[in-house]
Amino acid sequence: MATVTVSLAGIRRLMVSTQAYAPRFRRAQAGELEGAIRRLGAVQLDSISTVDRAHRLTLTSRIGAYDEAELPDLLTSGRVFEYWAHEACLLPIELWPHCRRTMDGSGHWGIHDRALREHAELVEPVLERIRAEGPLASRDFGGTRTSTDMWGRTPAKAVLEALWDRGVLVIAGRDSFQRRYDLAERVVPRAFLDAPVADEDETLRTLALLAVRARGALTEPAIREHWRLKGGRARLHHHVLALVDEGLLREVEADDGGPPFYVDTAAELDGDPAPPVLLCPFDNLLWDRPLLERLFGFRHVIEVYKREHERLYGYYVLPLLAVDRIVGRADVKADRAEGVLQIRRFHPEPRVRGNVEAKLERAAARLARVLGLEEVRRA
């Protein structure tokens, strides 16, 4: 199939449309939460709750308000699981066999093997308590944080994280975002648990296809960034070309002369405009910063780890998307005690056309309603 040249604007509209942001406030129907996780392929987790947890911001922007009890049900019934992807993410259970290569090696972080060596005497007692008592959090094991652990964890927490990293344990829910661990054998459906480790070629092609379909259009480096795949171009590129040869993906050149994009064979290089929406800073659309600059002319920065005087835009900044452009950045905080969504600062992007303030008001009102807050207040 001959490579065609298309406009960068068409690719951008396809990417935005593929995210399927909800056009107005709504309440999710049964099954939509699981469907959204499966459609996105991976949903990033993060502990910061200044507005709401990252995964909830990402998911509610697409499906609307949903019952928080639904996610623990999906985890404990083995329909989704938490593991490493772009970062720690919610993943559809079908990806379990493709994560086994990481689990059966040294895990995502080789340092977790060190925890299993240094605290070997805790491994079986930890597993035995979970077998006997059901899902447990690290605080259930007590212990004192050690100065030798780079994250300042207790020995039991280090062992729990290592056993999760190796796929022996899974996350069966959270209490105030603290993980509750259970045995994988009690949660993961037997068909996936007993499945052989997926062949590396099969895994790489599965991940490449899923990333492109989830994001609409990606360059080959952006596919790697989606999953944080190691090995560079030499490891993945020929698999992407194989997907093109098989008719599953299509290669398109952009009119800016940059690296080609890959899209689903059936994709139309256009798409519906997005409603005004305040994006989670860890939203899938924002995962690849070079791609974001190329397509949107937007330099995404996350400043929560900077000192206050070093921040340009604020502490927890949500980019404002409208139509197919990112038109501003809002420093936002949810004050649940007062029932207020605070817009502490807003920076419109340079050379933005139209009434950006009206777009911010609409997006903020929708977000406040999703969060169950009564009003939006500007600083």
N, C-alpha and C positions, 0 to 999 in steps of 0.2 A: 504493500500500500504506500503510495507516494506521500511524503511529508507535505503538509499544507502550511501556509503562513496565515496567522489570524491576529487580530488586534489584542493588545494587552488588556484593553478595556473589556473585551468579550471574555477573556479568561478570568478577569477579576469578577465579573458579574456571575460567571459560572460558579466560582468558589463561594461567593457570598450566598447565592441561591441554594447551593448544596447544603449549607448549614441549617437551612429551614428554621430561621428564627421566627417565633410566633408573632403575628402581626398585631396582636392585642392581648390584654389580660385574659387568661383562660385557666381552667382547672383541668389537669391531666386526667385522662380516662384510664381505666384498668389496662395494664399491659404497655402503656406508653413509656413508662420509665425504662423497662427492660428493652423496649424497642429502640429508644433513643441511645442507650449505651451500645446496643448492637450496631446501630447505624453509624455512630461515631467511631466505633472500633476501640476507642480508649478514651477515658475521661479522667483528667488529672485531679489528684487529691492534694490538698494543702491544709495545714492546720490553722491558718490565719482566719479569724472570724470577725474582722472589723465591719464587714457588711454581711457576709454569710460565708459558709465554707465554699471553697472553689468549685467542687463538683456540683453543689446545689445551684450556684450562679450559672454555671455552664448549662446544666440540664433545664432549669426553669426558664432560661431565655429561649428555649426551644419548645418545651412541652407545657409550660405554665406551672402553676403551683401544684405540688404533689404531696401526698402524705409521707412524712419522714419515716414512718414505720415500714414503708414499702421496700426501701433499700436493704435493711436488715433481713427482711423476708427473702429477697433475692440472693443475699449472701448465704444464709443458712440453708436454703434449698438448693444451693449449688447451681444457680442459673447465671450468676456472675461471680467474679472473684477479684481480689486485689493482688496485683503483682506489678513488676517493673515493666514499663513500656517507654513512653516519652520521659516520664518520671514514675513515681508510684501512681498507679491508675486503677480505675474500675475497668474490667475487661469482660467480654462475653465468654462463657465457659468453653466455647468451641476452641478458644486459643490455648487452653491448658496443655494439650500435647505439644504445641509449638513453644511453650515456655519450659518444657521439661529439659531441654538441652542446657539451659542456664541453671535450672534447679539441680540437675544431676552433676554439674561441674562444680565450680566453687561458689555457686550462687552469683547474684548480681555484684556483690561486693566481696572480694576475696578475703577482706578483713573479718567477715563473719566466720570463716573457718578457724580463725584465731580464737574467737569466742568459744567455739566448740572444743578446741584443744585446751584452752586455759581453764575452762569450767566443765570439763568432761564429766566430773562427778555429779553435776546437776542435771544432765540431759535426761537420764531415765527417771529420776524423781519428778521432774517437770512434766514429762509425758504421762507418767503414772497418775499424777493428780488430775490432769486434764481428762484422762480416760475415765477416772472415777467420778469426777465432779462436773464434767461438761466444760463449756467455754469459760476461760479465765483470762483476766487482764494481768499485766505485770505487777500491779499493786497487790494482787492477791498472794504474791509470793514474798512480799517484803524484801528485806535486804538493804544494804547500804551502797550508795553510789561509789564507784571506785575512781581514784585519781588516774589510774592507768588507762581507763576507757576514754577514747577520744570524744565520745558523746556524753560522758558522765552518767552512763547507765549503771543500774545494779547488775550483778552477775546474772540473775534470773532473766532480766529484760534482755540482756545481750544474747542469752541462749534462746529465748523465745523468738527474737528477731532472726537469729541465724537459722532456726528450724523452719520459720516461715520462708526465709530466703531459699531454703533447700526444698521447699514443697512438702515438708513433713506436716507442717501446720498450715492452716488457712485463717484468714480473718473472718470471724463469724458475726461481726457487728462491732459497734463502738459505743462506749459510754463517755460522753463529753469529749468525743474524738479519740479517746484512748482505746486502742485495739483490744478486742477480746479474741483469744486464740482457741481454735478447736482442731481436732485431728482431721487431716485431709481425707482420710478414709471414711470419716463419718459424714462428710459434706459433699465432696466432689462425686458426681454420678459415676458409677462403676465403669460405664463405657469409656469415659474420658480418663479416669484414674488408671485403668488397666491398659489403655492404648499405648502402643510402643512410642518411644521418642520419635517425633517426626523427623524425617530426613531433612537435612539442612537446606537442600535445594527447594524442597516442598515448602519449608517454613519461609524462606526468603521470598518466594513467589507469592505465597499466601499473604504475607505482610505487605508486600509492595502493592498488590491488587487491592487489599483492604484499605490501605492508606489513600490511594488515589480515589477510590469510590467514596471514601468518607470525607475527603477534602475537596473533591471536584476536579482539581488539576494540581499537579505537583511536578517539579523538576526531580531528576534523580537524586541530587543532594538533599532535597527537601523530603523525599521518601525516607532517606537514611535518618534525617533529623527527627522525623515523625516518631520513629521507634528507637532513636539513639543507637543505631546499628554501628558497630565497629567494623573496621576493615576497609573503609573507604570505597572508592569507585570500583576497584578491582573485585571486590566481593559481591557487589549487587548489580552492577550495570548490565552484565550479560543476562541476568535473570529478567530485568526489565525489558530488554530487547526480545527475549524469548516470549514474554507475555504479548508483545506487539506482534510477533510472528504467529502466535496462536490466535490472534484476533480478539484478545481480551482487552488490550489497551491500544490506544492510538497516539502516535507522536505528532505534536504540532509545534511549529515554529512561531514565536511571537514577533510582532513587528518592531520590537525594540532591539532585535539582534542578539539577545541574550540566550542562555542555554534553553533547549527545547523543553516543552511541558509534555506530560503524559496524562491522558484523560481516558475515561471509559469509552469503549468503541461507540456506544450509543449516545454519548453525551452531545448536547447541543452547546455550541460556544456562545452562550448568552445565559440569561436567567432573570428571574423576578427580582425586583428591588427589595432590599431589606427595610423593615420598619426601623424607626429610631430605637436603638437598643444599647444599653450600657453593658459592655462586655466584661466578663471576668478577666483579670489580667493574665490568667492561665487558660483562657479559652483556646480551643483547638485552632481557631482561625489565626491566632497570634503566635503559634509555636515556632515558626521559622522566621527569625528576624531579618535576614538578608532577603528572603522572599517577600516579606511584608514591605520592606523598603522598595523593592523593585515594583511590586504591583500597586501599592497604595501610597508610596512616597511618605510612609509613616515610620518613624524611628521609635520602636517600642522600648520603654525603659521601666524597670520595676525597682522602686526606691525604698521598699520597706526595710532593707538592711543597711541603708545609709543613715548617717546622722542628720538630724533635722536641717541644719544649716547647709547641708550638701544637696538637698532635694530641690529639683527644679519644679516639679509639679505637685508633690504631696506624698503622703504616706501610703495610702491604698487607693491607687488611681485606676479608674475604669475608663477605657477608651470608649468614645461615643461613635457608634456606627450608624450611618443613615444612607439608604439607597445602595451605593456600592463604594462609599468613601468613609474613612474614619475622619470625623470632622472636629473632634475635640477630646479633651481629657478631663475627667471629673474626679476630684479627691473626695471620696464619699465615706460616710460612717453611718451605721445604723444604731440609733439610740433607742433600744427597745424599752427601757424604763419610761421614756417620754413618748414613745410611739412615733418617733420622728426619723426620717431619712435626711441626714445633714449633707448638703453639698457645700463642702468647706472652701473649695476653690474650683474654678473652671477655666481651662485654657483652650480657646478655639484654635484649631489648626490654621496656619497661614493660608491666605488665598482661598478660603472656603466661601462658597456662594450660598445664598439663601439665609433664612432665619434660623441660625444655629440655636439660639436661645429657646425657640419654640420646640425644636427637636429635643433639646435637653429636658425641657419640662415634660414632654410626653414620655420620654424614656424613663425619667426619674419617677413619675407618677405610677407607671406600670411596675417598676421595680419595688417601690414602696408597697404597693398592693400585694405583690407576690410575697413580700416579707411580712405581711400582716401589720404594717405600720400605717398610721392614720394620716400623716401629712409629710410633705417635703418642705424643708426649710433651707434657704440659702444663707450663707454666712455674710 
